[in-house]
Amino acid sequence: MNKKRSICYLSLLFTLFLSSTTIAQEMKACDEGISVLDIQAYQMLVNIEISEADVAAYRQLLAGCVARYQSFSTGKRNEFLRLLNTLIARMDEVYLRVSSEGLYRPDGSSGASHWRAQRINEIKQEMQRIYIALLNQRYPLDKGWGNTFVSNLYLGYESTDVDGFTRYGGGRFGVGFYYQIDGALEEKGQWGRHVFGDALLTNSAENSDGIVDDAYEVDLNFFAPYAMGGNSKGRWALGPVVGMKMKKLNGVSISRWKYMAGARLARSSDLYLEGRYGKSEGVSGQRIEVRGQLPVMVLFNGDVIVGGALNLSTDDGASSGDTMQMYLLWQVNFLDVLNVY
């Protein structure tokens, strides 16, 4: 394998990973859930003597929900955006009715109606501003940990460079899950237990000294974060990770196993960097693996993700089976598949 090219790829991946370290300023959380927006909006619209304090309180509630927006699951984000859109239409309807009351009165609009219409319009404009901003900035980079259980569908492409062989490219398809046993990360203090895994159609590179071919892969991992930092939107987790992987190579009756352990630094289930040490059956020597993943944008209710892995032999003079893998995939939560638009 071209070592300079491997170092270049890893440097690029590490740079992209570090670019995610911007942490948003903490704001009051929308602790009661986004549904409270609907209730408070209704109370505001039926309040004949709506005051500036009412407007300020509702703005604070909006700000709290926006502050937690990135930690919502994809489905909850869409729910929040749909609710904002509905509330904007409702506010606009009431504003038009109240502001036109003077057209049917000989003495014109009353002072109370005028101020009520103005304050409803202020909230409507604030909602519109937030709605447009969230639509234009729906990036998964800093979405946080979200729900305790997530199941995803993967569709993408991967490129593999194997020592002594030409570059291999092919599809990367499969399903995955991530389960936070102790609940959402921001709710359980300074440690946790996470289980995650995948079932993929990928390639046989890391288990092959010969020609790279298609392979079926199933893996299971355990992650125990013990160090965390940041706010509830984007909390870093650092801790030991262990895992095992089974690969069934195309045209080979037996399965190959990989056993590895190491450390994982993560900001969400999809944004991480880790190093592992262990054994891959089918290739010589103990192995070191460095891998990472970075969500870059939202597309059709799913996340576009780039990632890579470098798997190397630790034996002196042994390089057979060294692999460099890069991939680009689209990931969508199973619960959101039917809502893709």
Secondary structure, DSSP 8 states (H G I E B T S, - for coil): --HHHHHHHHHHHHHHHHTT----------TT-THHHHHHHHHHHH-TT--HHHHHHHHHHHHHHHHTGGGS-HHHHHHHHHHHHHHHHHHHHHHHHHHTGGGGSTT---HHHHHHHHHHHHHHHHHHHHHHHHHHT--STT-----SEEEEEEEEEEEEEETTS--EEEEEEEEEEEEETTS-GGGSTT---EEEEEEEEEE-GGG-SS---EEEEEEEEEE---EEES-SSS-EEEEEEEEEEEEEETT-SSEEEEEEEEEEEESSSS-EEEEEEEEETTSSSEEEEEEEEEEEEEETTEEEEEEEEEEEE-STT--TT-EEEEEEEEEEEGGGGGG--
